[in-house]
């Protein structure tokens, strides 16, 4: 199962249309990837599974703190 962070107004799917999604995100000043990178406590010392779990946790935290701006996409 893959998940991603997006804004509620972004019409593009970050999992299927990343380039279009990213352009919309940056042009509108969100920088969601940078925000996620600041919140997720990933590390080269963690396994890939542990890092994916941490990214998932960070996405959930961001959505919880900003529910009117961000949402989680799951496929």
C-alpha positions as CSV (number, residue, x, y, z in Angstrom):
1,X,0.0,0.0,0.0
2,X,1.4,3.4,-1.0
3,X,0.4,6.7,0.5
4,X,1.2,10.3,-0.1
5,X,0.5,13.8,1.2
6,X,-1.4,16.3,-0.9
7,X,-3.3,19.5,-0.5
8,X,-7.1,19.4,-0.7
9,X,-7.1,21.7,-3.7
10,X,-4.5,19.9,-5.8
11,X,-6.3,18.2,-8.7
12,X,-3.5,15.8,-9.5
13,X,-2.8,12.4,-7.9
14,X,0.7,12.5,-6.3
15,X,1.1,8.8,-6.8
16,X,0.0,8.6,-10.5
17,X,0.8,12.1,-11.8
18,X,3.7,13.2,-9.7
19,X,5.2,15.8,-12.1
20,X,1.9,17.6,-12.6
21,X,1.1,17.3,-8.9
22,X,4.6,18.6,-7.9
23,X,4.4,21.6,-10.2
24,X,0.9,22.6,-8.9
25,X,2.2,22.2,-5.3
26,X,5.3,24.4,-5.8
27,X,3.6,27.0,-7.9
28,X,0.9,27.4,-5.2
29,X,3.6,27.8,-2.5
30,X,2.9,24.6,-0.5
31,X,6.2,22.7,-0.8
32,X,4.5,19.7,0.6
33,X,7.6,17.5,0.0
34,X,9.8,19.8,2.0
35,X,7.2,20.0,4.8
36,X,7.0,16.2,4.9
37,X,10.8,15.9,4.9
38,X,11.0,18.3,8.0
39,X,8.4,16.3,9.9
40,X,9.4,12.7,9.1
41,X,12.3,11.5,11.2
42,X,13.9,9.2,8.6
43,X,17.5,8.0,8.6
44,X,20.0,6.0,6.7
45,X,20.4,3.9,9.8
46,X,16.8,2.8,9.6
47,X,15.5,0.0,7.4
48,X,13.4,0.9,4.3
49,X,10.4,-0.5,6.2
50,X,11.1,1.7,9.2
51,X,11.5,4.8,7.0
52,X,8.3,4.1,5.2
53,X,6.5,3.7,8.5
54,X,7.9,7.0,9.7
55,X,6.8,8.7,6.5
56,X,3.3,7.3,7.0
57,X,3.3,8.6,10.6
58,X,4.4,12.0,9.5
59,X,1.7,12.2,6.9
60,X,-0.9,11.3,9.5
61,X,0.5,14.0,11.8
62,X,0.4,16.7,9.1
63,X,-3.2,15.8,8.2
64,X,-4.2,15.7,11.8
65,X,-2.7,19.2,12.5
66,X,-3.9,20.7,9.2
67,X,-7.1,18.9,8.1
68,X,-8.5,21.8,6.1
69,X,-5.3,22.0,4.0
70,X,-3.8,18.5,3.7
71,X,-5.1,15.1,3.0
72,X,-3.7,11.6,2.6
73,X,-3.9,9.7,-0.6
74,X,-3.8,5.9,-0.3
75,X,-3.6,3.3,-3.1
